[in-house]
């Protein structure tokens, strides 16, 4: 059954946990009909248990064309073909020395974070146009500032910045606003998964590579543990998303968190080599390469 047009609608990708889940619950509480993209039936049930009957979980893998097409059909039927907002949040994180990052992992990084975002946006635009809807892309302050050994993840977030800028200009004539949300470190399960994946990837490095990068990777682990302890909550990002959807004239970018503001300032004002030196010092990375046999 389609809904009354007085109920605004929003599709959120990557809503199983973390930022996506926080956005789904906040917007559900605000009265939206939330279509929450999740990967597993168990995630759908867990989200449904915390939300109102309006919330509709969707099994949505942003890298699967068939899953995206099914989501379009479901949303179109429920909203009379008018979607008020799309929040592109689904993402993964790949890290490690670029010299040894498996190309398959790098391709997946871009496929989920970048290609998946564009694929969902393309598919939903025919529903967004009649509503003069809004597109929100959840990026990262790492889309402005690269840190060592996070090259794949940062590359995907830099790419999202470019997508948002291009879409904002291209869709402006039709009144569709495009907004970029740029959080700093946020307490989400992606950190635990990233640490586990990075540990496994490090263990798989050739012996010479472990010797070459070991001290630097150990320093990265230490700083990551500190960052996780100081990270903000997903609700802070949800606040920005709510404003981006509700404001008569939303900002083009929302920077979330003091660390994110610091990252953006460093990227904007510091010369490259000064920034490089400051980052490597702050992260406690070795100043000299270890001796190699």
ZIKANOR-V857242 format. One record per backbone hydrogen bond with DSSP energy under -0.5 kcal/mol. CO is the residue of the C=O (numbers start at 1). NH is the residue of the N-H. Records with the same first field share a line. If there is no record, write none. Layout:
BEGIN
CO->NH + NH
END
This chain:
BEGIN
4->7
6->8
8->33
9->85
10->35
11->87
12->37
14->20
17->20 + 21
18->22
19->23
20->24
21->25
22->26
23->27
24->28
25->29
26->30
27->32
28->31
32->34
33->10 + 35
34->36 + 56
35->12 + 37
36->58
37->15
38->60
40->44
41->45
42->46
43->47
44->48
45->49
46->50
47->50
48->51
52->55
55->57
56->36
58->38 + 60
60->62
61->64
63->65
64->68
65->69
66->70
67->71
68->72
69->73
70->74
71->75
72->76
73->77
74->78
75->79
76->80 + 81
78->3
79->82
82->84
84->134
85->11
86->88 + 136
87->13 + 89
88->138
94->153
97->100 + 101
102->106
103->107
104->108
105->109
106->110
107->111
108->112
109->113
110->114 + 115
111->116
114->118
115->119
116->120
117->121
118->122
119->123
120->124
121->125
122->126
124->127 + 128
125->129
126->130
127->83 + 131
128->132 + 133
129->132
133->177
134->86 + 136
135->179
136->88 + 138
137->139 + 181
140->143
141->144 + 145
147->150
149->96
150->154
151->155
152->156
153->157
154->158
155->159
156->160
157->161
158->162
159->163
160->164
161->165
162->166
163->167
164->168
165->169
166->170
167->171
168->172
171->174 + 176
172->175
175->177
177->135
179->137
180->182 + 254
181->139 + 183
182->256
183->141
185->232
186->188
188->191
189->193
190->194
191->195
192->196
193->197
194->198
195->199
196->200
197->201
198->202
199->203
200->204
202->205
206->210
207->211
208->212
209->213
210->214
213->217
214->218
215->219
216->220
217->221
218->222
219->223
220->224
221->225
222->226
223->227
224->228
225->229
226->230
227->231
228->231
232->187
233->236 + 237
234->237 + 238
235->239
236->240
237->241
238->242
239->243
240->244
241->245
242->246
243->247
247->250
252->180
254->182 + 256
255->257
256->184
257->261
258->262
259->263
260->264
261->265
262->266
263->267
264->268
265->269
266->270
271->275
272->276
273->277
274->278
275->279
276->280
277->281
278->282
279->283
280->285
281->284
END
